[in-house]
Amino acid sequence: MRSSIFCGPFIDSICFSYVLLLMWLIRGWEFDEIKQKSSSTEKPNYYKILLGGKMKKLFMIISLSLILCFMVSCQDKEAMAELEGCKAQAAVKEQNKEIIKRWLSEVDKENFDIVNELITEDCKVYYAGDTYGREWLREACEAFPQSFSDSVHIIDDLIAEKDKVIAQLTVKATNTGEFMDTPSTGKQVEYNAFTVYRIEAGKIRELWMDHNAFLGLMMQLGMELKPKEAEK
């Protein structure tokens, strides 16, 4: 990120060329002045020649100093702009992580009003090859505690990148109710899941659920897994 169009490789090249031009001019000035004094019938005043050379060198030093100050100032502004940009991106990532942490925490507390608070109205939920909406997600959240008590989502890792957050989870619960026409087993279940969220304006806009995690849950309960029958 460049803080200004005046702070870049193009301007650096111009400054460097200007420095070379100044050095060439000063050398030319000194040589011409000594040459003119030497060819003159008057006795050359080397003190004046030396003084004139010093003044020109002083002019060159001041010009070089100004150029260096300009270049350093541009680089400092560029570095500060990049630093501020990195800080802003890091802040957004942390905010998105906090949204997911709060979402999972409130679901574990069975506060299902959090769906309307943190899930956009037109949210898309991708699960097992199908796409669902916010109401389906709320129904799924409300149905789970009817079959499993004391459920908890343990966050093993959260990775945020741009507007997405990937959650690596360990879910623990106890099967205390009927689940998919299967009587309660009383078993404690534990399975791993990966879920991807896309955050937009502080809310979850898209959600990719891990279907393999659900299959693992069914296997722990001793349920028979059957392939989905093709539609005729």
C-alpha positions, 0 to 999 in steps of 0.5 A, a space after each residue: 500500500 502506497 501512502 501517496 503517488 509521490 512516494 514510490 519507485 518512480 519518484 525515487 528514480 527521479 531523486 536519484 537522477 537529480 542527485 547525479 545531475 547536481 554532482 555533474 553540474 558542480 563538477 562542471 562549474 568548478 572545472 569551467 571556473 578554474 579554466 576561465 581563471 587560468 586563461 585570463 590575463 589576470 592573476 587567478 584569485 584562488 581564494 575566490 575560486 575555492 570560496 565559490 566551489 565551497 558555496 556550490 558544494 554547500 548548495 549541493 549538500 543542502 539540495 541532497 539533504 532536502 531530497 533525502 528528507 523527502 525520500 525518508 518522509 515518504 518511506 515513513 508515511 508508506 510504512 505507517 500506512 502499511 502498519 495501520 492497514 495491517 492493524 485494521 485487518 487484524 482487528 477485523 479478523 479478531 472481531 469475526 472470531 469473537 462473533 463465532 465464539 459468541 455464536 457457539 457459546 449462545 447455542 450451547 446455552 440454548 439461547 436460540 434468539 441468537 439466530 436472529 441476532 447474528 445470522 442474516 435474514 438471507 443467510 445461506 447454509 450449505 449442508 450435505 450438498 443442499 442449501 438452506 436458510 436461516 429458519 432451517 438453521 434455527 430449527 436444527 439448533 432447537 432440535 439438537 437439545 431434544 436428542 442430546 443434553 449437555 452439548 458443548 462446542 469446544 473450539 480447538 482452533 479458529 482461523 480468520 482470513 479476510 471475511 471468513 472464519 474456519 472453526 475446528 471443533 470438538 462437540 461433546 454431548 449425551 444422547 438422552 432423547 430419540 434421534 432420527 427415530 432411534 431410541 435414546 441410548 444414554 451414550 456420551 458422544 464426541 465428534 470433530 467438526 469443521 465449519 466455515 463462516 462468512 461474516 458480513 457487516 458483523 453477521 454470519 452471511 454464509 455457513 458451510 456445515 460438516 456433513 461428515 461430522 454428522 455421519 460420525 455421530 450416527 456411527 457412535 450411536 450404532 445407527 445404520 448408514 444407508 446411501 441416499 436413494 436416487 430420485 426416480 
